[in-house]
Amino acid sequence: MGRLKAIGSRVGSMPSKVKAAPKGVERFYSSAAWRDLVRDRKRDADYALARQRAKPGERMILDHKVERKDGGADLDPANTEWLTFSEHQAKTAKARAARARGETWGKGR
């Protein structure tokens, strides 16, 4: 028993909070096919409408209406929409919450 106490001082303590791993980008979003779709969809009217909703300097994101995780089509232009960064963050949070409840987000919403 005395020996175990001596080992304790050699083991460092865990930090109070462990940092989350950095977010990685799915390979799909780096593909030539996705980049081509983004380029082509920038010519559509909904891109201009989304730009009007954006705050100065806010990023625009081409988002899947029905997320890929929920069975949405990868490269179907009809399954994509332009959102501002803040709109995208809000939609993603709702989709995660729905998925945690066992629901599929996006279909009919």
N, C-alpha and C positions, 0 to 999 in steps of 0.2 A: 504494500500500500504506500509506503513512504516513497517508493520509486516513482509511482504514478504522479504524485504531486510534483516531483521534480521535472517531469516531462511537460507538464502544463505550461510552465514558463517559457518553454522553447517554441511552442506553437503559437503563431500569431492569431489575433482575433479577426473575425470577419468584419468587413466594413459595415456600418449601420445600414447602408443601402447599396445594393449591387446594381450597377448600370446595366441597362438593357443592351443587347447586341445591336450594332448599327443595322438599320434597315437596308436590305439589299433590293435591287431592282430585278424583277423577273426577266429572264432572257427574252421572253416574248416581246416586251416593250422596247427591246433594243434591236428587234428584227427589222430587216429591210421592208417587209410587208407592212408592219405597223407604221413605220416612218412614212411610207408611201401613202397610207390611209390618212395619217395626220395631215400631210401636205395637201392631199386632195380635198379633205374636209375643211381646210382653211378657206376654201373658195366658196363655201356654202353660206347661205344667209344666216343660219343660226350662229355661226362664228361671229359675225358682225353684231348680232343682237347680244351675245354673251359679252363681247368687248364693251358694249354700252353699259352693262351691269357691273363691270369690273371697277375696282378702285384703281386710282392711278398707280401704275407699276405692278398691278396684281397679275399673277400668272394665269394662263388659260390651260385647261386640261381637257383632253378628249377622253370622255368617260364612257364605260359600257353601261347602258341603261339596266340591263340584266347582267350582273357581274359574271365573269367567267367561272368563278367558283360555284355559282348557282346555275350553271348550264347555259349561260348566254353565249351567243356566237362571237367568236374571236374577231373576225374581220368583216362582219356585216355592217355596212354603213348605217343601216336602219337601227342597229343596236347600239349606236354611239350618239353622244350629244356633247356639245361644248358646255363646260361649266367653269365658273371662276374658281380659283383655289379655295376660297372660303365655302362656296357651295359644295365643292367636291368633298371637303373635310366633313361637312355636316351630313352629306349623303352617305359617306363611308361609315361614319359613326352609327347611323341608323341601320345600315346593312349589317354591321357587325353585331349590333344588339339583337336584331331579328334572327340572325344566324345562331346566336347563343341561345335563343329561345326555341330553336329548332324550326324556324320559319324560313321560307325562301323569299328573299328581298328582290324587288324589281318587277316581278310579273304582275301586271295590272295596277301598278302604283304610279 
